[in-house]
Amino acid sequence: MLEMGLTPATVVIAALVLLWAIWAVRRLRGRGLCDCHDHDGGGAKGRAGGLGCSGCSGCGAADRMVAEMDRRLQESGRASRR
């Protein structure tokens, strides 16, 4: 069986991956699943309120995107799955 050696490069890369994962979890807990706060010119600390997008002014973007896709599907003659 092959041994896994802990070289300095392995430790550095593992530490970077761990720090990135911690940052991602903290960002997820602080902002929730909605990233529209990144584009409205302000910080999002405490505005996301959990894991949803309730009360977010930019969350209509997904609805607009789906409506645009449905419109294009109808124009091309294909039916929507809804």
ZITA-V955153 format. One record per residue. RES is the residue in one letter. PSI is psi as a letter, one per 20 degrees, with the letter a starting at -180 (999 if undefined). D_FIRST is the distance of its C-alpha to the first C-alpha in Angstrom with 2 decimals. Layout:
res = (RES,RES)
psi = (PSI,PSI)
d_first = (D_FIRST,D_FIRST)
//
This chain:
res = (M,L,E,M,G,L,T,P,A,T,V,V,I,A,A,L,V,L,L,W,A,I,W,A,V,R,R,L,R,G,R,G,L,C,D,C,H,D,H,D,G,G,G,A,K,G,R,A,G,G,L,G,C,S,G,C,S,G,C,G,A,A,D,R,M,V,A,E,M,D,R,R,L,Q,E,S,G,R,A,S,R,R)
psi = (q,p,q,o,q,n,r,h,h,g,g,g,g,g,g,g,g,g,h,g,g,g,g,g,g,g,g,g,h,h,i,a,i,p,j,i,h,i,j,j,j,r,r,j,o,i,h,h,m,b,j,a,k,p,j,p,h,i,i,i,h,g,g,h,g,g,h,g,g,g,g,h,g,h,h,i,j,q,q,q,i,999)
d_first = (0.00,3.79,6.49,9.59,12.53,15.97,18.27,21.92,21.78,19.10,21.34,24.42,23.20,21.98,25.41,27.25,25.66,26.48,30.01,30.52,29.59,31.96,34.67,34.32,34.69,37.66,39.28,38.85,40.42,43.23,44.16,43.01,41.94,44.93,44.67,48.32,49.04,47.46,50.34,53.42,53.79,53.02,50.31,49.00,48.47,49.44,50.95,48.25,48.71,45.56,43.43,46.27,48.82,51.98,54.79,53.12,55.53,52.97,51.28,53.82,51.89,49.62,52.73,54.36,51.31,51.28,55.04,54.76,52.10,54.33,57.32,55.56,54.37,57.96,59.29,56.98,58.04,54.83,54.97,52.96,50.57,52.41)
//
